[in-house]
Amino acid sequence: MTDLPYIFRWNRQGRKGQPCRLTARGKMNSIRVEFADGFVMITSGNAIRKAIPASRNSRTSKQPDGVRP
């Protein structure tokens, strides 16, 4: 996961939800991102978010129904 530490959030080029890496930052909040398949895009810095590690993802560590921690 450290290789692609961000998730692309916008639906541009059909890339929504795909992991990516930040390769450059420009002026006016522009960034260059690279995806696992090698596709490169210049976009807004608002288009990415840090990926949540699987151990911290609440959906994977869900308690059974009716059980409170």
C-alpha positions as CSV (number, residue, x, y, z in Angstrom):
1,M,0.0,0.0,0.0
2,T,2.9,2.4,0.6
3,D,3.6,2.3,-3.1
4,L,0.2,3.9,-3.9
5,P,-0.6,5.9,-0.8
6,Y,-3.5,7.9,-2.3
7,I,-7.0,7.2,-3.6
8,F,-8.3,9.2,-6.6
9,R,-11.7,10.5,-5.6
10,W,-13.0,12.2,-8.8
11,N,-14.7,10.5,-11.7
12,R,-12.2,11.7,-14.4
13,Q,-11.0,9.3,-17.1
14,G,-12.9,6.5,-15.3
15,R,-10.3,6.5,-12.4
16,K,-12.6,7.1,-9.4
17,G,-11.5,5.0,-6.4
18,Q,-8.2,3.8,-7.9
19,P,-5.0,4.0,-5.9
20,C,-2.4,6.4,-7.2
21,R,0.9,8.1,-6.2
22,L,1.7,11.8,-6.1
23,T,4.7,12.4,-8.3
24,A,4.8,16.3,-8.4
25,R,3.1,19.4,-7.0
26,G,2.7,22.6,-9.0
27,K,1.3,26.0,-8.4
28,M,-2.4,26.7,-7.9
29,N,-2.9,23.3,-6.2
30,S,-2.2,21.3,-9.3
31,I,-0.6,17.8,-8.9
32,R,0.7,15.0,-11.1
33,V,-0.5,11.6,-10.2
34,E,0.5,8.2,-11.5
35,F,-1.7,5.1,-11.4
36,A,-0.7,1.4,-11.1
37,D,-1.0,0.9,-14.9
38,G,1.4,3.8,-15.6
39,F,-1.3,6.3,-16.6
40,V,-0.3,9.8,-15.7
41,M,-2.6,12.8,-15.1
42,I,-2.4,16.4,-14.1
43,T,-5.3,17.3,-11.8
44,S,-6.3,19.3,-8.8
45,G,-4.9,18.4,-5.3
46,N,-8.5,18.1,-4.2
47,A,-8.9,15.0,-6.3
48,I,-6.9,12.7,-4.0
49,R,-7.1,11.6,-0.4
50,K,-4.7,9.5,1.7
51,A,-5.6,5.8,1.5
52,I,-6.7,4.3,4.8
53,P,-4.7,1.2,5.9
54,A,-6.7,-2.0,6.0
55,S,-6.1,-2.3,9.8
56,R,-7.7,1.1,10.4
57,N,-10.7,0.6,8.0
58,S,-13.8,0.4,10.2
59,R,-15.7,-1.6,7.5
60,T,-13.2,-4.6,7.7
61,S,-13.2,-4.7,11.5
62,K,-17.0,-4.4,11.9
63,Q,-18.6,-5.8,15.1
64,P,-21.4,-8.3,14.8
65,D,-24.9,-6.7,14.8
66,G,-26.2,-5.9,18.3
67,V,-22.7,-6.0,19.9
68,R,-21.4,-2.7,21.3
69,P,-17.7,-2.2,22.1
